Amino acid sequence: MMALISFLQEVNIEEKVKNAPNNEYGIGIFIGSFVPFLVLVIIAYVIYRYNKNNSNIE
């Protein structure tokens, strides 16, 4: 099941940039490729801070 989802989400960034109408599209793709990673880092940090603060209570 995960392989199917991964296959459906596969994106060819080089082809999108090649077919882009202007240069700003490439910048948007570059930024958009880092957004999921950034969201995961923020979620991990929030979980870390939450667990660190709860461990000091005991």
N, C-alpha and C positions, 0 to 999 in steps of 0.2 A: 504494500500500500504506500509506504513512504517513497519507494522508488518511483512509483507512478506520479506522486505529487511533485517529487524532485524533477522528474522529466518535464512535467507540464510547466514548471516555474523557470525552466532553463531559458536564459535570455542571452542573445548574442549581441554584446555591447558594441563590438567593432562594426557590425553591420548597421546598427542603429546610427552610429556616428557618421558612417559613410553616406547614408541616405538622408542625413539631417538637412533641413533647409538652411541653417546658418550655424555659426560657431557657438552661440549661446546654448543650443540644444546639447552639445557635447559637455558643456560645463554643468548643465542640469543633470545629465546622466551620471557624471562623476560624483556630484554631491549626493544624488539619490542612491548611489551604490553604497555610501557610507552610513546612511540614515539607519538601516536595520542594525548594523554593528553598534552604532552609537546608542541606540535604544537598549540593546542588550547590556552594554556596559553600564548604563544608568540604572537599569533594573538590578544588576548584580551589586552595584554600590549601595542602593537603597536596602537591599536584603542584608548586606554586610553590616551597615550601620544599625539596622533594626536588631539584628542578632547581637551585635557588640553591646548595644545599650541594654538589652534584656539580660545579658550575662552578668552585668555589673550589679544588678539588683540583689542577687542572692548573697 
